[in-house]
Amino acid sequence: MSSMAAMRDEHDDGQAGVPGLSTVWLRVFLEVARHGSFTVAARVLGWTQSAVSRQISSLESALGGSPLFDRLPRGVRLTDAGRVLLPHAEAVTGSLHTAARELADLREASGGRLRFGAFATADAALVPQALAAFRARHSRVRVHREEGLSPELLDRLAVGRLDLAVVSTTGGARLDPYELHHLLDEPLYVAVPAGHPLTGTTGPVELARFADAEWVSGSRRPEGTLLDAALRAGFRPRIAHVVAEWTAKQGYVAAGLGVALVPALAAASVRTDVALLRVRDAGAPARAVYAAAARGRSLTPVARAFVAALRESAATLPA
């Protein structure tokens, strides 16, 4: 490298913490200290010897003028000041090398971390399939996963606890403040006992046909739950049993104690003594599922890679 190139490096390189102290000077200092020679250091760096000498002189001036090397007839030797500087120069350049490597990993989605949350039924198939594919491609990424209702996950996203949240339009959460990556539109099913008269029905059924049925739901009120669909269909469902867990809901349905709404993401886990009837789509989908990110906050390459994996997983799920 020419002396002009070395001088450009001196001004363009990052700062090491002391005003006017360039990290390129520290790299030159370490090469001279390692080889005990300006000539050898210049050859290793691809510079001229005069350019190396200028960098060392600039470093000495920036540090108060103390010489860092004794100039000997053959080569150079660290002074007391040079020996004090040596471990600090090694620490600074080592930290910068580590930072550069970690930033490269981040750009290539081959390192770093991913913090995401998902609502419960997304964990039945959508998220596990996506996570398996993601980990196969990005095994060095540290993954932290949380579960919760969509409004709770969005709150965690807003305060920076999560990088992504897999959420749905159920629950009354406001989605407009977030950057949304659409994953799928999810139909609904009515779960009925296996011997129910409608199990032989071909094609979707009107939800209003169950207006007089007893319902099994996770909440006493339908608002903000899947049973919002019943309100849109023109009736208020009679909730006979409040049961939180989906496996327990199936038990109540199988025993003939009521019917329940089931999102498509949970349909694959239905038990054999329960039948599913597809609800007719009246126009808008029953609910949409998104990967949500905080608006105005850059999506990391790792998060973008996970959104891609979620979309791939969504494309494989039964309609």
C-alpha atoms as one frame of an Amber mdcrd trajectory, in Angstrom:
protein
   0.000   0.000   0.000   1.262   3.487  -0.777   1.837   6.108   1.899  -1.144
   8.067   0.507  -3.351   4.990   0.974  -2.039   4.610   4.494  -2.916   8.233
   5.225  -6.450   7.702   3.870  -6.802   4.690   6.169  -5.643   6.840   9.063
  -8.582   9.200   8.556 -11.229   6.706   7.425 -10.763   4.038  10.070 -12.790
   3.973  13.307 -11.682   5.577  16.555 -10.241   3.603  19.453 -11.526   5.708
  22.334  -8.820   8.436  22.609  -9.626  11.573  20.573  -7.704  11.398  17.299
  -6.531   7.817  17.946  -7.052   5.651  14.871  -7.404   1.881  15.110  -5.205
   1.512  12.021  -2.325   2.921  14.086  -2.923   0.207  16.671  -2.847  -2.501
  14.019   0.439  -1.140  12.666   1.808  -0.907  16.234   0.939  -4.564  16.882
   2.622  -5.735  13.685   5.817  -3.825  14.525   5.752  -5.152  18.105   5.126
  -8.709  16.850   8.020  -8.706  14.383  10.395  -6.260  16.096  10.981  -4.529
  12.797   9.466  -1.725  10.759  10.717  -3.424   7.591   9.079  -6.787   8.300
   5.848  -5.128   9.490   5.731  -3.091   6.279   6.192  -6.266   4.199   3.407
  -8.080   6.092   1.047  -5.118   5.714   1.969  -4.499   2.078   3.036  -0.951
   2.873   6.246   1.008   2.477   8.556   1.251   5.476   8.165   5.042   5.512
   4.344   4.668   5.717   4.693   2.348   8.716   7.092   4.765  10.368   4.632
   7.637   9.863   1.778   5.648  11.433   3.892   4.901  14.522   4.955   8.540
  14.800   1.308   9.636  14.582   0.362   7.159  17.300   3.162   8.352  19.556
   2.066  11.976  19.070  -1.564  11.125  19.854  -0.483   9.424  23.088   1.492
  12.396  24.363   4.791  12.030  22.536   6.281   9.110  24.480   8.300   6.839
  22.189   6.792   3.355  21.840   9.889   1.723  20.360  13.616   2.043  20.877
  15.211   2.237  17.440  18.129  -0.236  17.440  20.814  -0.861  14.817  18.873
  -3.974  13.812  15.141  -3.628  14.367  13.192  -2.048  17.211  12.251  -2.903
  20.826   9.240  -1.877  22.896   9.832   0.894  25.411   8.085   0.940  28.801
   5.307   3.006  27.179   5.037   0.449  24.371   4.761  -2.414  26.852   1.929
  -0.574  28.664   0.098   0.012  25.389   0.503  -3.533  24.044  -2.271  -5.361
  25.987  -4.691  -2.479  25.414  -4.002  -2.457  21.676  -4.542  -6.221  21.581
  -7.822  -5.869  23.491  -9.135  -3.094  21.230  -8.289  -4.824  17.963  -9.552
  -8.160  19.324 -12.880  -6.591  20.308 -13.229  -4.971  16.885 -12.499  -8.293
  15.185 -15.142 -10.012  17.325 -17.650  -7.259  16.596 -16.991  -7.515  12.850
 -17.498 -11.284  12.952 -20.741 -10.986  14.935 -22.047  -8.289  12.597 -21.247
 -10.513   9.619 -23.137 -13.373  11.304 -26.062 -11.034  11.864 -26.090  -9.919
   8.225 -26.032 -13.532   7.070 -28.588 -14.682   9.726 -25.996 -17.221  10.889
 -25.710 -15.896  14.443 -27.361 -13.602  16.970 -30.711 -14.225  18.607 -34.395
 -14.444  17.777 -37.066 -13.600  20.357 -40.603 -14.386  19.270 -43.988 -15.224
  20.711 -47.009 -17.082  19.364 -50.594 -17.725  20.374 -51.449 -21.267  21.477
 -53.001 -22.802  18.355 -50.191 -21.456  16.173 -47.960 -23.730  18.254 -49.879
 -26.793  17.079 -48.267 -26.963  13.626 -47.462 -23.576  12.080 -44.710 -22.529
  14.499 -43.064 -25.947  15.128 -42.682 -26.623  11.404 -41.291 -23.137  10.806
 -38.929 -23.387  13.767 -37.603 -26.782  12.665 -36.836 -25.446   9.174 -35.309
 -22.259  10.590 -33.026 -24.105  13.003 -31.854 -26.442  10.252 -30.675 -23.407
   8.266 -29.545 -21.154  11.119 -28.321 -23.479  13.860 -26.163 -20.844  15.565
 -29.043 -18.446  16.234 -30.167 -18.412  19.869 -33.964 -18.744  19.953 -36.210
 -17.543  22.780 -39.926 -18.352  22.436 -42.915 -17.178  24.472 -46.582 -18.115
  24.400 -49.563 -15.866  25.081 -52.724 -14.300  23.767 -52.306 -11.964  20.809
 -52.873  -8.713  22.803 -50.286  -9.798  25.398 -47.742 -10.662  22.720 -48.233
  -7.309  21.008 -47.641  -5.520  24.319 -44.336  -7.395  24.716 -43.433  -6.536
  21.128 -44.138  -2.843  21.717 -41.729  -2.602  24.672 -38.965  -4.494  22.863
 -39.188  -7.840  24.672 -39.889  -9.634  21.381 -38.586  -9.261  17.836 -41.672
 -10.901  16.289 -45.120 -11.984  17.439 -47.302 -14.538  15.649 -50.776 -13.131
  16.277 -54.315 -13.392  14.985 -57.225 -11.015  14.575 -59.053 -12.796  17.420
 -58.908 -11.060  20.772 -59.670  -7.504  19.780 -56.034  -6.448  19.629 -55.250
  -3.316  17.609 -52.952  -4.411  14.807 -52.633  -1.134  12.895 -49.686   0.201
  14.990 -47.575  -2.775  13.870 -45.836  -3.906  10.714 -47.780  -6.998   9.637
 -46.499  -9.895   7.536 -49.517 -11.927   6.416 -49.171 -15.672   6.945 -52.623
 -17.156   6.307 -56.384 -16.670   6.454 -57.748 -19.243   8.825 -61.190 -20.853
   8.396 -63.201 -22.122  11.356 -64.792 -25.466  12.106 -67.597 -26.465  14.448
 -66.577 -29.431  16.577 -69.482 -31.827  17.170 -69.722 -35.367  18.580 -68.810
 -38.021  16.012 -72.446 -39.217  15.804 -73.965 -35.754  15.244 -76.678 -35.651
  12.492 -74.715 -33.068  10.491 -71.559 -35.182  10.205 -72.750 -36.475   6.852
 -73.177 -32.959   5.467 -71.177 -32.221   2.336 -69.708 -28.760   2.082 -69.569
 -25.934   4.631 -72.410 -25.296   7.079 -73.993 -22.038   8.159 -72.960 -21.159
  11.681 -76.528 -19.994  12.346 -77.617 -23.647  12.292 -76.073 -23.886  15.765
 -77.863 -20.838  17.174 -79.823 -23.002  19.627 -76.909 -25.249  20.586 -75.039
 -25.217  23.859 -71.460 -24.072  23.392 -68.137 -24.930  25.000 -65.875 -21.879
  25.099 -62.827 -20.519  26.861 -64.718 -17.439  28.036 -68.193 -16.679  29.364
 -68.493 -13.821  26.870 -68.065 -14.340  23.117 -66.629 -10.885  22.446 -62.943
 -10.999  21.606 -62.965 -14.788  21.139 -63.543 -17.116  18.189 -67.265 -16.902
  19.003 -67.230 -13.377  17.632 -68.112 -15.283  14.452 -71.472 -16.229  16.012
 -72.227 -12.572  16.729 -71.441 -11.769  13.100 -73.762 -14.598  12.066 -76.626
 -12.924  13.920 -76.954 -14.829  17.191 -75.529 -14.753  20.686 -74.230 -18.224
  21.584 -75.425 -19.892  24.767 -72.181 -20.791  26.532 -72.891 -23.768  28.771
 -69.335 -24.706  29.731 -66.262 -22.503  30.134 -63.205 -24.647  29.415 -59.794
 -23.153  28.707 -57.761 -26.052  27.281 -58.478 -27.326  23.775 -57.968 -30.966
  24.797 -60.542 -30.547  27.569 -62.984 -28.848  25.183 -62.813 -31.917  22.959
 -63.766 -34.094  25.904 -66.897 -32.009  26.548 -67.824 -32.086  22.851 -67.265
 -35.850  22.577 -69.532 -36.379  25.613 -72.346 -34.458  23.889 -72.227 -31.548
  26.345 -71.955 -28.885  23.667 -70.280 -27.817  20.444 -67.161 -25.685  20.036
 -65.455 -23.566  17.428 -62.079 -24.835  16.272 -59.555 -22.808  14.222 -57.966
 -24.555  11.272 -54.536 -24.443  12.952 -55.832 -26.812  15.644 -57.851 -29.066
  13.334 -55.098 -31.627  12.858 -55.097 -32.479  16.574 -58.806 -33.362  16.834
 -59.630 -36.692  18.492 -61.409 -39.491  16.661 -64.715 -39.212  18.583 -65.098
 -35.574  17.501 -66.080 -34.468  13.987 -65.325 -31.108  12.382 -67.756 -29.215
  10.168 -66.326 -26.422   8.031 -68.068 -23.077   8.663 -69.204 -21.288   5.536
 -67.102 -18.230   4.765 -69.510 -15.315   4.557 -67.008 -13.100   2.763 -64.190
 -12.079   5.084 -62.072 -14.900   6.560 -62.932 -15.928  10.118 -59.527 -14.707
  11.233 -56.186 -13.791   9.746 -52.786 -14.763  11.142 -49.773 -12.465  10.934
 -46.161 -12.211  11.998 -46.135  -8.779  13.628 -43.102  -6.546  14.102 -42.728
  -3.165  15.745 -43.244  -0.413  13.190 -40.195   1.804  12.736 -37.816  -0.782
  14.176 -35.573  -2.483  11.615 -36.343  -6.155  11.134 -33.102  -8.080  11.581
 -31.946 -10.587   8.952 -32.624 -13.316  11.523 -36.224 -12.141  11.998 -36.709
 -11.854   8.227 -35.472 -15.429   7.830 -37.977 -16.627  10.442 -40.853 -14.802
   8.713 -39.874 -16.625   5.516 -39.910 -19.949   7.400 -43.361 -19.137   8.831
 -44.691 -18.419   5.331 -43.269 -21.696   4.043 -44.919 -23.539   6.935 -48.245
 -21.790   6.353 -48.194 -22.849   2.695 -47.961 -26.531   3.690 -50.916 -26.498
   6.098 -54.294 -27.873   4.956 -56.715 -25.147   3.920
